Amino acid sequence: MLFNSPEFLIFFVVVFSIYCTLAFRAQNVFLLAASLFFYAWWDWRFVFLLTATTSIDYIAGARIHAATSDPVRKRWLIASLACNLLVLGFFKYFNFFVGSFVELLNRLNLHVPAWQVEIILPLGISFYTFQSMAYAIDIYRRKLAPAQSFLNYFLFVCFFPHLIAGPINRPDSLLAQVEHPRRMSWQQWSEGALLILFGLFKKICVADVVAPFVDRAFSDPAQFNWQSLILGAYLFAVQIYADFSGYSDIARGLAKIFGFELVVNFNQPYFSRNPAEFWQRWHISLSRWLRDYLYIPLGGNRKGELRTYMNLLAVMLLGGLWHGANWTFVVWGAFHGAWLAAHRWWRERLARIRDDGGHVASTLQSLLFVVITFHIVTLLWIYFRSSDIATAHLYFSRLFGAQGQPFATLYQLFTLAWPIGMLFLLIDYPQWRAGDHLALLRWRLPARGAAIAMLALALLAVRPDARPPFIYFQF
């Protein structure tokens, strides 16, 4: 069930109507059942995998907490992490690593026949695996007490708004909300409804409208001129942001209506002035997970400059691989890691030269940094979107004066311009300006009503050619 489908609307109305009539503990039981039904709608077989891995992590967390010796605690932690990583590795990376190894042997003239195992990737496995790993690690670090019951822990993992594509919620936040009664109010419902409206507009009116043009540009870059390919890169930057942040907005809005608060996952990332700021604003829950459970344990910035740069590169390489079993994601992550390291090196040198503890850029400088950062991010998205390295390199090579046909008429470009303009003028810029994702609710009534009406009318008017799933479902 896609969030923007009639089936989900029926599911949500039924679930919320029953949820409101139940007492606290019954609410948890019912939400768990509804979440498992939601997941089973995609593929009921993977409910058993989800249940098995969740059970192992719950038992491991209890044993880590109960153990009195550090070696025993560490063994249970390793068992939990190994289970999660083996499951994730098999379903997501088995064919990738086997294929890469076979290709390497063939290049060494050790000819080995290629083979693959038909594996279906379970939806949301990267997201719920990272949540479960955080649970075991936090208990091991004595930052968290085990869940009060398996039911509570299971609901924390598979709460349906965030189950498929995040955000990745920490146990110290979401689990605590699961274990205590929620209060629902008109304010939460209105805030949740607005977030859902934002998310649906981003997905239906922007991401799904842009998608066919992006697909056309990246499917065969050789047939298009350089202007079209530059436009295709810009449009993918818009598409992936609108698609993924749209999902996150809907997830947060649904959770608010049920009385939960999920973490913010996007904070106008294309207004960032440098790569460090970009990763503080883009997929925030993953960035913080990588920082707290990988970058800092590797030594962070505590072991000298060279080690810091290596840690940044390693974290971003793994962050790229987290997105999918393809060398394009590895290269994308490597470039971001190198960019982060270069920015850190330059920032430290600049601070030493000025000897003023930093420098506050002027408005014009900040705007220039935003433009530069956005264009570097957009160029790197080409690797992310391309089906393989060869396609990415072909795309880059044709950006410089290549001749070919355009992939869109002027009228089609206009149909893309107005929803993107609304995204900027009614959602992103006001949120960035106010530092508040619900800034529209603070507007005066006439302006607020007009903005909401425009977004709602756009939802009714726009009919995309297809209804593709959210991009991050594949991760």
N, C-alpha and C positions, 0 to 999 in steps of 0.2 A: 504493500500500500504506500504509494507516494503521498507526501503531505498535501500535494495539490491535486489529489484525485477524489472523485465522489465517494469511493469506497472508504477512504480515510475520514471524510466528513461524517459519514454514517457511524463509523467506528468511534470517532471522538464524541459525538453527541450521545450515543448509548453509554459509553464508558463514563463520561462526566456526569450524566444524569443519575446513574446508579451510585457513583462515587460520593456525590453530595449527600446521599441518604444514609451513609454508613458511618459507624463509629471508627475511631482511629485505627485500631488493630485490624478491623475488617477492611478498612480502606487499603491497608498494606497488602493484605491477602488478595483483594480484588485487583489492585494495580499490578501485582505480580502476575496473576492469571491473564490479565489483559495484555501485559507486555509480552508474555510468552506466546499468546495468540497472534499478536502483531508480528513477532519474529517468525513464527511458524507460517504465516501467510506467504512469506518469501520462499522458504524451503523448510518444511517441518523436520527433516532429518537432522538439521544442524541444531535443533533444540537440545538434542541429546549431548552433542559436543559441548554446547554452552553450559548445560547442567553439570557435565562431568568436570570440566575445567574449573568451574565456579566451586564445586564441592571440594576439589583438591586444595584450592587456595584458601577456602574457609577452614578446612582441617589444619592446613599448614600454619595459618595465622594463629589458631588456638594453641597449637603445639609450641610455636615460637614464644608466645606469651607465657605459657605454663612452664617452659623449660627453665631450669635453674643454672645450667652451665652454658657458657658461650659456644663451645663446640656443637652442642646439641641444637642450640638455636640456629647456628649457622647452617647446619645440615638440613634443617627444615626449610630455611630460606632458599638454599641452593636447590632443594627438591621442587619447591614451588616455582622458582624462576626457570629451572630446567624444563619443567612440564609446559609452562607457557611458551617458552622459546621454541621447544621442539614442535609443539602444535602449530605455532605461527610459522616456523621455518618450513614444515612439511607442506602445509596448505598454500603458502604464499611464495616460497622460494625454492622448493625442491627442483622443479623443472629448470628454473633459471640457473642454479648452480651446476646442475648436471649438464645442461646445454653449454654453459660457458666452459666447463672442464673438457667436454668432448671437443669443442672448437679449438681449445688450446692444444690438445693432443694432436689434432689434425694439422695444425700449423707447424707442429714439431715433426711432421711426417709420420706420426704414430696413428695411423688411420683407424678410427673407431666408429662404428655405425651410430648415427644419431637415434635417440629414443626418448620418449616422454611418457609420463603417466597422466591419464586424463583426471584432472583434479578440478573440482568446483570450489571456488574461493568462498568461504562462508562470509556473509555480509557482516560488516562491523567488527571483524576479528581483530584488526589492528587497534581499534579503539577500546574494546572491552578487555583485551589482553593487557594493554598498558594500565588500565584502571586496576585490574587485579594485581598486577605486579607492584603498583604503588601501595596497595593495601598491605601486602606481605612485607615490603621494605619498610614502611612506616612503623609497623608493629615491631620489626626487628630493631629499628632505631629508637624504640621506646617513645615514639611521638604519637602513638595511637593505641587505644585499647581495642581488643577484638569486638566484632559486632555482637550485639546482644542475642541474636539468633540467626540461624541460617537463612530464614525467610527474609530478614532485614538485609542481610548481605546480598542475597540473590536479587532483591529488588534494587539495591544500589547499583549493581552491575548492569541489569537489563531493563531499567526504567525506560519505557519506549521512546520518549522524546529524544533522548541522546544516544540510544543504543546503536544505531546504524552508522552515524557519522559525527558523533561527539556533540558538544565539546567533551574533552577528557576531564572528568570531574574527580577531584581528590576525595578520598574517604573522609578526611577531617571536616569537609564541608557537606557533601551530599549525604553521606552515611548518617551524619548527625541529624540531618533533616528527616531522613527516613525513620529514625528511632524516636522522634518526638512528634507530638500532634502538630498539625499545620493549621494555621488560621487563614481562611480565605476571606477576601474583602473586595468591595467594589473597585478599590484602587488597583489591587492586583489584577483583577479581571480586565480593567480598562488598559492597564499597561501591557498585559499579555496580549490582548486583542490588537493593540497597536503594533507590537513586535511581530505578530503573525501577519498583519497587513503589510508591514515592511518586507518581511521575508517572502511572502507570496508575490509581491510586486517585483522584487529582485529576481526571483526564479522565473516567473511566467512572462513578465513584460520585458525583462532585460536578457537574462541568461538564455532562455529558450528561443527568443527572437534572434539573438546573435549567433546561436549555435550552428545553424546551417551554413552561414558564411564562413565561420571558423573551420568547420569540417571541410568545406570546399577548398579553402586555402591550403590546409595541411595535408589533404589527401593526395594532391599532385602539384607541388609547388612549381614544377617545371613548366606548366602551361600558363602561368599568370605573370603579369608584369610586376616590376618592383614596387610600384605604388600600391598595388593590391596586396602584395605580401606584407608591406609595412602596415597597411590597414588591418590585415589579418592578425598580425601580432598584437596590435592595439586592442582589437576586438576580443582576442582570447584573454588578455589581461582583464578586460571588463567582464567577460563571461565567467571566468573562474572565481573572480571576487564576488560577483552578484550571486552565482550559484552556491558557493560554499558559505558565504556570510548570510545568504538567504536561508539556507538550512539552519544555521546556528540561531538566527533570529526566530524562526518558527519554533525550534526546539526550546529556546528560552521562554517564548510566549506561552507555549503549551504548558511548560512546567510551572510558570507563574499562575496560570489559571487553576492548576491543581494544588497550589500553595507552596511550590518549591522554587528555589533560586538556583539557576545554573550559572556557571562562570561565563563571563564575557569572552568571546572567542575572536572577535575582530573589533578594531578600534581605528577606523579610517586609515588603513595601512598605506594607501597611495598618497597620503599627506606627509609621509616620513621624509626626513632630511638626510638619512644615512642608513646603511644596512642594519646596524644595531637597533635603531629605532624601528625599522621595518619589521624585524623579528620580535619586537615588543608589541607590535600592533597586528601582525598576521598570524593566524592560527595560534593564538596566545596560549591556549591550554597545552598544545604540543611543545611549544617553545619552552614553557616553564617546566614541563615534564623532563625534557632533554637537559635543561639546565640543572635541575635538582637531583636527577637520578643518573645522569651520565657526565655532564661537564664538571660539576663540583666533585664527584667521586674520583674523576680522572686527575684532579688537582686544580682545576679551574685556572685562576690567575695567580696562584700562590707559589708556583715553582719556577718562576722566571719567565722572561718574555718568550723564548723559543718554545718552551713547553706550553705556554698559553696559546700560541698560534697553532701548535700541533693539536691541542685539545679542541680548539674551534673547528679546525679542519676535520678532525675525526667525528665530532658531534654532527656536523652538517652532512658529512658523507653518510652516516647512519640515518640521519634525518631524511636524506634523499632516498635511501634504500627503503625506509619505512613506507614511502609512498607507493612503491611497486617494484616488481621483479623485472627491471629493465635498466640497461646501462644508461639510458637517457636520464633517469632519476639520479643515478650515481654521479654523472657528470654535472647535472644541475646542482646537486648538493655540494660537490667539490668546488664549483665556481663560487657558490654562496659562502662556503667556508673560507676560501682564499680572499674573497672580498671583505668578509668580516675581519680577518687577520690583518689585511692591508689597512683597513680603516682604523683599527685599533693602534697599529704601528704609527700611522700618520697622526692620529689624535694625540698620542703620548709625546711624539716629537714636537708637535705644535705647542702643546702645553709647556714643555720645557723651554722652548725658544721664547715664548711670551713671558713665562714665569709669573703668570697671573692666575693660575688655577683654572684656566679656561677662557672662553671668549663668547660673548653673546652676539650672535649674528644679527645683522640688520634685516629688515623685512625683505628687502630685495635679495640679499644673500640667501636667506631662508628659502625664498621662492625658487632661486636658482638651484639650490641643493635638492629641493623637492622634485624639480623637473629632471635633474640628472639621475637621482635615485630611481624615479619612476621609469625612466628609459632603460636603465641597466636591468631593473627587475623585469621589464617587458621583454628585453632581448633574451634574458635567461629563461623566460617562460617558453621560448621556442624549443629548447631542449625538453622541457617538461611535457609539452603537448605533442611533440613529434613521436611517431611510432617506433623509430629507431634512430641510431646515431647518423646513419647515412642520409635519412630524410632531413634531419636537423641541419646537417652540413650543406645539403642542397638548398634548403630554405635560406640559410645565411648567405650562401654564394650568390643567390639571385636577388638579394636585397640591394645590390649595387649596380643599378642600371640595366637590369635584365628586361628584355622585351617579351610581350605576351599579351594575353587578353585580360580585361578586368573581370572580376567575379561578381560585380554588383552594378546596377544602374543607379542613376542619380536619385530616382524615386525610392529605390530600395535603401539607399544610404539615408534618406530622410526618415524612413520608417525606423531606422536604427537610432537616429540622432535624438528624436524626441524622448524616448524612454530613458536613454542614457542621461539626457539633460535633466529629466525629472529626478533620477537617482541622485544626481549631484546637488540639485537646487533644493529638493524637498527632504532629502534624507541625510546624505553624507556631510555636506557643508554645514547645515545647521547643527548636526550632532558634533562635528569637530569644533565648530565655533563656540558652542556652549559647554563642551566637555561632558555631554549628557546624551545617551542614546534615546532618551524619552523627552528630548527638548521640545518636540512638537506639542506635547501635552501642556507645556508652560506658555504657549502662545495665547494671544487673545482669542476669544471665541470665534470671531469672523474668520481670522486667518487660519486658525486650527481647523475649523469646519471646512473651509475651502480646500486646504491641503489634503485632508482625509478624503473628501469627496473626489478630488482629482485622482488620487491613488486608486480609490475604489472603482471609479469609472474606467480607468485604464485597465484594471483587471477584467472588467466586463467587456471591454471593447477589443482587447488583444486576443487573437486566436492563433497561437503558434502552429506551425505546420506539423509539429510532433510534440510529444510530451516525454522527453528523455529523462531518465533517472538523474538524481543529483550526481555530479562528477565524483565526489568523494566516496560514493558507494563502492567504487572499484578498489578502494584502498583499505 
